Amino acid sequence: MRSMSEFRLRHLATTAWAFSTLELQDRPWLYAIASQARRPITLQGDRENLLGLAWALSSWCVSDRPLWEAIASASIPNIPEMQPQHLMGIAWAFARCEYPHSPLIDAIAAASRKMISASPS
């Protein structure tokens, strides 16, 4: 079996999602996932796995400030290419845990306004 340090963001997001979906409240495992996730987020911030990780960890409000900062930092440059469901998911995850991150919220708001003004009436 591979050690958690070998997991990629995709593996961490899937594992966290499974724990949340099954309502497993194994906090040490979730915090271990959060701790390991900080490293790959800075290296590979792909949208689907980033959103999956944020959603899963926000289900239990995992309070790991460096992780939420890493998720926000990885999300902001990707926001212009995100679909509405990605924007909503990231915003929901941060709101669910009452973790304010003004630059992230401002970027989501700007992208949302742009989408609304570009959509046909």
The 8 nearest C-alpha neighbors of each residue, nearest first, counted from 0:
[[1, 2, 3, 5, 6, 4, 10, 14],
 [2, 0, 5, 3, 6, 4, 10, 7],
 [1, 3, 4, 5, 0, 6, 35, 7],
 [2, 4, 6, 5, 1, 35, 32, 11],
 [3, 5, 2, 6, 35, 1, 7, 36],
 [6, 4, 3, 2, 1, 7, 35, 10],
 [7, 5, 3, 10, 4, 11, 8, 2],
 [6, 8, 10, 9, 11, 39, 5, 36],
 [7, 9, 11, 10, 39, 12, 36, 48],
 [8, 10, 12, 7, 48, 11, 13, 6],
 [11, 9, 13, 7, 8, 12, 6, 14],
 [10, 12, 8, 14, 13, 9, 32, 15],
 [13, 11, 52, 15, 9, 10, 14, 51],
 [14, 12, 16, 10, 11, 15, 17, 9],
 [13, 15, 17, 11, 16, 12, 10, 18],
 [16, 14, 18, 12, 17, 55, 13, 11],
 [15, 17, 55, 13, 19, 14, 18, 12],
 [18, 16, 20, 14, 19, 15, 21, 13],
 [19, 17, 23, 15, 21, 16, 20, 22],
 [20, 18, 22, 16, 17, 21, 55, 23],
 [21, 19, 17, 22, 18, 16, 23, 55],
 [20, 22, 18, 23, 19, 17, 16, 24],
 [23, 21, 19, 20, 18, 24, 17, 25],
 [24, 22, 18, 21, 25, 19, 20, 17],
 [23, 25, 26, 22, 18, 19, 59, 29],
 [24, 26, 28, 27, 23, 29, 18, 30],
 [25, 27, 29, 28, 24, 30, 61, 31],
 [28, 26, 30, 29, 25, 31, 32, 24],
 [29, 27, 31, 26, 30, 25, 32, 33],
 [30, 28, 26, 32, 31, 27, 33, 25],
 [29, 31, 33, 27, 32, 28, 34, 26],
 [30, 32, 28, 34, 29, 33, 27, 35],
 [33, 31, 29, 35, 30, 34, 36, 11],
 [34, 32, 30, 36, 31, 35, 29, 66],
 [33, 35, 31, 32, 36, 37, 30, 66],
 [36, 34, 32, 33, 37, 38, 31, 4],
 [37, 35, 33, 38, 34, 39, 32, 40],
 [36, 38, 66, 40, 35, 34, 39, 69],
 [37, 39, 36, 40, 41, 35, 42, 34],
 [40, 38, 42, 41, 36, 8, 43, 37],
 [41, 39, 44, 43, 42, 37, 38, 36],
 [40, 42, 39, 38, 43, 73, 44, 69],
 [43, 41, 39, 40, 44, 38, 73, 8],
 [44, 42, 40, 39, 45, 41, 8, 73],
 [43, 45, 40, 73, 49, 46, 42, 41],
 [46, 44, 43, 47, 48, 49, 40, 77],
 [45, 47, 49, 48, 50, 44, 77, 85],
 [48, 46, 50, 49, 45, 51, 85, 9],
 [49, 47, 51, 50, 9, 46, 12, 45],
 [48, 50, 46, 52, 51, 47, 45, 53],
 [49, 51, 53, 47, 48, 52, 46, 54],
 [52, 50, 48, 54, 49, 53, 12, 55],
 [51, 53, 12, 55, 49, 50, 54, 48],
 [54, 52, 50, 56, 51, 55, 92, 57],
 [55, 53, 57, 51, 92, 52, 56, 50],
 [56, 54, 16, 52, 58, 57, 15, 19],
 [55, 57, 58, 53, 61, 54, 59, 60],
 [56, 58, 60, 54, 92, 59, 55, 53],
 [59, 57, 55, 56, 60, 54, 19, 95],
 [58, 60, 57, 61, 56, 55, 19, 24],
 [61, 59, 57, 96, 58, 62, 56, 95],
 [60, 62, 56, 59, 63, 57, 30, 29],
 [63, 61, 60, 64, 96, 67, 66, 30],
 [62, 64, 66, 65, 61, 67, 33, 30],
 [63, 65, 67, 66, 62, 68, 69, 98],
 [66, 64, 68, 67, 63, 69, 37, 70],
 [65, 67, 69, 37, 68, 63, 64, 70],
 [68, 66, 70, 64, 69, 65, 71, 63],
 [67, 69, 65, 71, 66, 70, 72, 64],
 [68, 70, 66, 72, 67, 71, 73, 65],
 [71, 69, 67, 73, 68, 72, 74, 66],
 [72, 70, 74, 68, 69, 73, 103, 67],
 [73, 71, 69, 74, 70, 75, 68, 76],
 [72, 74, 70, 44, 71, 75, 69, 41],
 [75, 73, 71, 77, 72, 76, 70, 78],
 [74, 76, 78, 77, 72, 73, 103, 71],
 [77, 75, 78, 74, 73, 79, 72, 80],
 [78, 76, 74, 75, 80, 79, 81, 73],
 [77, 79, 81, 75, 80, 76, 74, 107],
 [80, 78, 81, 77, 110, 76, 75, 106],
 [81, 79, 78, 77, 82, 76, 110, 46],
 [82, 80, 78, 79, 85, 77, 86, 83],
 [81, 83, 85, 84, 86, 80, 78, 79],
 [84, 82, 86, 85, 87, 81, 111, 114],
 [85, 83, 87, 86, 82, 88, 81, 89],
 [86, 84, 88, 82, 87, 83, 81, 89],
 [87, 85, 83, 89, 84, 88, 90, 107],
 [86, 88, 84, 90, 85, 89, 91, 83],
 [89, 87, 85, 91, 90, 86, 84, 92],
 [88, 90, 92, 86, 91, 87, 50, 85],
 [91, 89, 87, 93, 88, 92, 94, 86],
 [90, 92, 94, 88, 89, 93, 95, 87],
 [93, 91, 95, 89, 57, 54, 94, 90],
 [92, 94, 98, 90, 91, 95, 96, 97],
 [95, 93, 97, 91, 96, 92, 90, 98],
 [96, 94, 92, 97, 93, 91, 57, 60],
 [95, 97, 60, 98, 94, 93, 57, 92],
 [98, 96, 94, 95, 93, 99, 92, 60],
 [97, 99, 93, 96, 94, 100, 95, 67],
 [100, 98, 101, 97, 93, 94, 104, 103],
 [99, 101, 103, 102, 104, 98, 71, 93],
 [100, 102, 104, 103, 105, 99, 106, 98],
 [103, 101, 105, 104, 100, 106, 75, 71],
 [102, 104, 106, 101, 105, 100, 75, 71],
 [103, 105, 107, 101, 106, 102, 108, 100],
 [106, 104, 108, 102, 103, 107, 101, 109],
 [105, 107, 103, 109, 108, 104, 102, 110],
 [108, 106, 104, 110, 105, 109, 111, 103],
 [109, 107, 111, 105, 106, 110, 104, 112],
 [110, 108, 106, 112, 111, 107, 105, 113],
 [111, 109, 113, 107, 112, 108, 79, 106],
 [110, 112, 108, 114, 113, 109, 107, 115],
 [113, 111, 115, 109, 114, 110, 116, 108],
 [112, 114, 110, 116, 111, 115, 117, 109],
 [115, 113, 111, 117, 112, 116, 118, 110],
 [116, 114, 112, 118, 117, 113, 111, 119],
 [115, 117, 113, 114, 118, 112, 119, 111],
 [118, 116, 114, 115, 113, 119, 112, 120],
 [117, 119, 115, 116, 114, 120, 113, 112],
 [120, 118, 117, 116, 115, 114, 113, 112],
 [119, 118, 116, 117, 115, 114, 113, 112]]
